[in-house]
Amino acid sequence: MTIEEITDKVQFVIDADGNRQAVQVEIAQWENIMNLLEEMQDTIELAQARQEKEDVVPWEQVKAEYLAEMPEDGA
């Protein structure tokens, strides 16, 4: 769902002077908004992780180091 599709269904609460004071959305729309925000956050976090690539350790390396440090069962 696009932002435009979501905002088309937004209802505004206005005061006596006609000024927008709040926004009202259906639960389904709220869930769509939350999903979009979560996707945006994931995208930002992924971009940050890619920029910090030097801090990333490959899983195989972590696994090998872990197994090398762990005593065998029953030993």
C-alpha positions as CSV (number, residue, x, y, z in Angstrom):
1,M,0.0,0.0,0.0
2,T,1.3,3.4,-0.9
3,I,1.4,6.5,1.3
4,E,-1.1,8.2,-1.0
5,E,-3.6,5.3,-0.6
6,I,-3.3,5.5,3.2
7,T,-3.6,9.3,3.4
8,D,-6.7,9.3,1.2
9,K,-8.6,7.6,4.0
10,V,-7.4,9.9,6.8
11,Q,-10.1,11.9,8.6
12,F,-9.2,15.1,10.3
13,V,-10.7,16.4,13.6
14,I,-11.1,20.1,13.4
15,D,-11.8,22.8,16.0
16,A,-14.6,25.4,15.9
17,D,-12.4,27.6,13.6
18,G,-11.8,24.8,11.1
19,N,-8.2,24.2,12.2
20,R,-7.0,20.6,12.0
21,Q,-6.3,19.4,15.5
22,A,-6.0,15.6,15.1
23,V,-6.0,12.7,12.7
24,Q,-8.3,9.7,12.8
25,V,-7.7,6.5,10.8
26,E,-9.2,3.1,10.6
27,I,-7.4,0.3,12.5
28,A,-6.5,-1.3,9.2
29,Q,-4.9,1.9,8.0
30,W,-3.1,2.4,11.2
31,E,-1.6,-1.1,10.8
32,N,-0.5,-0.2,7.2
33,I,1.1,3.0,8.6
34,M,3.0,1.0,11.2
35,N,4.1,-1.6,8.6
36,L,5.5,1.2,6.4
37,L,7.3,2.8,9.4
38,E,8.8,-0.6,10.3
39,E,10.0,-1.1,6.7
40,M,11.5,2.3,6.7
41,Q,13.3,1.6,10.0
42,D,14.6,-1.7,8.7
43,T,15.9,0.0,5.5
44,I,17.7,2.7,7.6
45,E,19.2,0.1,9.9
46,L,20.4,-2.0,6.9
47,A,22.0,1.1,5.3
48,Q,23.7,1.9,8.6
49,A,25.0,-1.7,8.9
50,R,26.4,-1.6,5.4
51,Q,28.2,1.6,6.2
52,E,29.7,0.0,9.3
53,K,30.8,-3.0,7.3
54,E,34.2,-3.2,8.9
55,D,32.5,-4.2,12.2
56,V,30.6,-7.1,10.6
57,V,32.0,-10.6,11.3
58,P,31.0,-13.4,9.0
59,W,28.8,-16.1,10.7
60,E,31.2,-18.9,9.7
61,Q,34.0,-17.1,11.6
62,V,31.9,-16.6,14.7
63,K,30.8,-20.2,14.6
64,A,34.3,-21.5,14.2
65,E,35.6,-19.3,17.1
66,Y,32.7,-20.4,19.3
67,L,33.3,-24.1,18.6
68,A,37.0,-23.8,19.2
69,E,36.4,-22.2,22.6
70,M,33.7,-24.7,23.8
71,P,34.8,-27.9,25.5
72,E,33.4,-31.0,24.0
73,D,30.4,-32.6,25.7
74,G,31.5,-35.0,28.5
75,A,35.1,-34.0,28.3
